[in-house]
């Protein structure tokens, strides 16, 4: 009997972990009764009682497992690590807040049985804030135009991954993994297929996405999969320095030729300071993002540090190492 692992990352989802586990179990019994399954929650250091709910779930059902992170390791590391700890023939990554429809899983499994080793859920519409959805669309199209890797528009990671792909993830040893980029980069080798769906509203609780988390996602994708920022800094640097030199020469000639009548004063100098200075600050910041990305990889900290794991057998404990 084939086994399906459903990995559910969570952070302060006390109102959702019990309903989502019940929904998954109900779906497995109704739509996929000929498959074994495990539900693996990976908790990113919740503080609202989520862990107490998970302990109860794990106590009542041995097919439900949990990993408790020692700290909050971010929106990308935790799901990636959870997927690497799964041991099913395929793994489904699913949000705890019901924005990823549980009833899409049988459709993913059907495509997997046809030979597609990666099945990506792609949003065709969303019940989230319309302006946020528009910004996401602009971001995806921008990153696709900037990167040599063909990024998947409106793909959040929700989907099914064959065990062969999970083994690849374990071998990457990436301390700052960006699953969306990895899937886009290697998906063609795993016969990837896209399945459309409509993203629902969060059922309960508050979204953890804010400006910083969205900015973090954008910068991680840009600094990991594009050279455009660095090339742009170089080209604009050459152009602005050339313009500055030209303005300086013209200013010098006019001063020498029309010494008494030339009264431009310090306007060109002030203009140069503000324009060139602002460009320098912008690109120093952009270069800093690249350096920060490099620094996190050079330090090579663990993706996640575990505090506790529940319902893992001795053989599965080896995955931790």
N, C-alpha and C positions, 0 to 999 in steps of 0.2 A: 504494500500500500504506500503510495507516494505521500510525502509529508509537506504541508504548506506552513511556512513560518510567517506570522503577521507581526511585524515590528511596529510598535506604537510609541513614539517619543512623547514625553509629557513634561510640562512645567506648570505647576499650580493649576491642575485640571481636576480638582476634587469633585466637581459636579459632573464630569464627563467620563472618568475612567470606568466606573461601573456600567453605565449605559452602553459605552462603546464595546466593552468586552461582551456584554449580553447580546448586542447586535451582531457581533462577529460570530459568536457561538451559534446563535440562531440561524445565521446565513449558512454556516458550515453544515449544520444538520439538515437544513432544508435543500440547499442548492448543490452542495458538494459532499454528500454523505459517504462517498467512496474514497475520500482523502482523510489522512490523519492531519493533525494540525497542532501548532503551538502558538500561543499569544505571548509575545515578549514586550513588556513595557520597559522603557529605559527612562528613568526619572532624573531630570537635570537639576537636582537639589531643590525640590519644591518645599515651600514653607507654609502651605495652607491646609495640610491634612491629607494631601494626595497619597503620601506614603502609607498612612494608616489604612486607607482604602485598598491600596495594592497588597498590603500584608494580608488583609482579609480575603481578597480574591485569590491570592496564591495558596492560602490555607484551605480554601474550599474547593479549589480545582488545580490539580497538579499539572494540567496542560497550560496553565498561566504562569509565566515566569516574570521576574522583575530584576532589574539592575538599578541600584541607587548610586548615582554619581556623588563623589565627595565634594564637588563644587559645581557651579554652573559653567559648563564648558562651551556654551554658545549654541546657536541654532543649527550649525552644520556638523560639528564634531560629534554631538550626542547621537543623532540619527545614524550617522555613518558607522559609529562604533557599535551601535545596536545591531545593525545589519550584519556586521562582521561576526557577531556572536550567535547569529541564528544558525541552525543546523538542518533546515528543511531542504527538500529537493528544489524548492523555489522560495523566494522571500518577497513578501508584499510590504511596502512601506506605507503606513496609513496614519493620518493625523488623528489626534484624540478628540478633536472638537467637532467632528462630523462634517467638516467642510469637504472632506474626501468621502464620496458616497460608498458605503460598505457594499451595496449591491453591484458595484463595478467589479468586484473581485472575481465572481464567476466568469465574467467576460474576459478578464485578464487571463484566467486559467485556461479558458477555451483557446485563446491565441497562443498561449504557451504550449499547449498540447499539439498545436499545428506546427511547432518548430521554432517559434519566435522566443529567443532566450532573454530578451528585454521587451517588456510591454509598457510603454509610457502613457500615462494618463495626461491628456492635454486639454486644458480648459478652453471651451468655445464661448462660454459666457460665465458670468459670476453674479451672485447676489450681494457681493461686497460693495463698498462705496465706489460709485461709478468713476469718480476722479482718480481714485487709487488704481482702479483697473486700467484707466487710460495711461497713467504714469508707467505702469508695468509694461504695457504694450510698447510705449516709446522706448523704455529701457531695453527690452528684448530686441527690438529692431536695431537700436544703436549698437548693442554689444555684438549682434550678428554681423553688422557692417564693419566693425572694428577688428573682429577676431578671424583667424584662419580656420578656427573650429566653428562648424555650423551649429550655433546654439538653437535649442528647441524653444519655440515661442510658447509662453504660458505653461511651462512645465515646472512643477515645484518639487519633483522627486516622487510623487505619488505614482505607483506602478508596481510591476512584478519583475523580479530579477532571478534568473536561473542560478543554480548553485555554482556553475562555472564562472559567472560574473562575480559572485560573492567571493570566490577564491581569488579572483584578480584583485578585488578591493583589499583583501588581506595582505597581498603581496606589494601593494603600492608604497606602504610605509610613509604616507603623507601626513605630516603633523597639522596641516591646514587643508583638509579635504573639502572640495567643492563638488558634491555629487552631480549637480546639474551639468557641470563642465565635463566631468569624467564620463557620464553617460553620452553626452554629445560627441566626445572625442573617440570613444571606443565602441559606440553603439552599432556602427556598421559591421563590426566583426562578430556581433551577436544577433544578427538578423532582427534588429530592433523594429518594432512597429508602434504606431501611435493610435490610441483609442480616445476619441473625444468624450468629454463629459461636461456637465454643468456644475460649477462649484456652488455648494449651498452656503447658507449663512451659518455662522458659529451657533451651536445649539445652546450653550450655556457658558458663563464666564466671560472674561475680557480677553481680547486679542493681545498677544505679546509683541506684535509688530508695532514699531514706532519709527520715527525718522532715523534714529541711529541704527536700528537693525536693518532697515532697508538700505541705508547708506553702506553699512558693513557688507551686505550681500553684493551691492554694485561694485564696491572697491575690490572685493575678493575676486570677483569674476574678471574685472578689468586688469588687475595686476597679475593674475594667474594665467590669463589666456590671451592677452593682447600686448603688442609692442607700440601701439599707437600713441600712448601717453608719452613714452620716452622719445619716440621719433618726432612728435609734435613739439616737445620741449626743445629738441635740437634745431628743428627747422625755424620755429618762431624765434629762438635765440639768435640764429644767424640773421634772420630778417630784421629783427629789432636792432641788433648791433649795427647792421649795415645802414639802416635808417638814421640811427643816432650819429653815426660817423658822417653821413651825408649832411645832416642838419648842422653838425658842428663845423664842417668845412664851409658851408654856405654862410653861416653866421660869421665865421672868421673873415671870409672874403668881403662880405658886406661891411664889416667893421673897418677893414683896411682901406677899401675903396671909398666908402662914404662915411668916413670917420666922424665928421662933424654933423652930417645930416641923419645918420642912422641912430635912431633912438628906440630900438626895440626893447632895450633894457634886458632884463633877465627872463623875459617870457619864455623863450625857447628852452632855457635851462630848467625853469620850473615845470614846464610841460614835459620835458624829458624825464625829470625825476619822478613825476607822478605816473606817467604811462609805463616807462621801463620798469620802475619800481614795482608797480602792481603786477606786471607780467612776471617779474622775478619771484615775487611772493607766491603767485599762483602755481608756478611750475616747481618751486621749491617744495610746496605742499604736495603736489602730485608725485614728485620724486620721493618724498617722504613715505607715501603710501606704498610704493614699490619696495623701498628699503624695509619698511615694516613687515611686508610679506616675506621678503628674503630673511629677515631676522627671525621670524617665527619658525621658519623651516631650518635655519642653521642651528638654533637652540635645540630643536628636535625634542620638545617635550612630549609626553604621552598624549594621545588624542583625548583620552578620558582617564581619570583615576577613579576606580571603583571604591565605594564605601561598603557595599553589601550586595549580594545576589541571592535570589530566592528560587527554589525549585530547579536548580541545576544539578544534574548528576555528576559523578566523578569524571566520566569521560568528557562531558561538556565543559567541565572546569578547565580542561586543557586549552580550550579556545581562548581563555583569559590570557594565557601566555603566548 
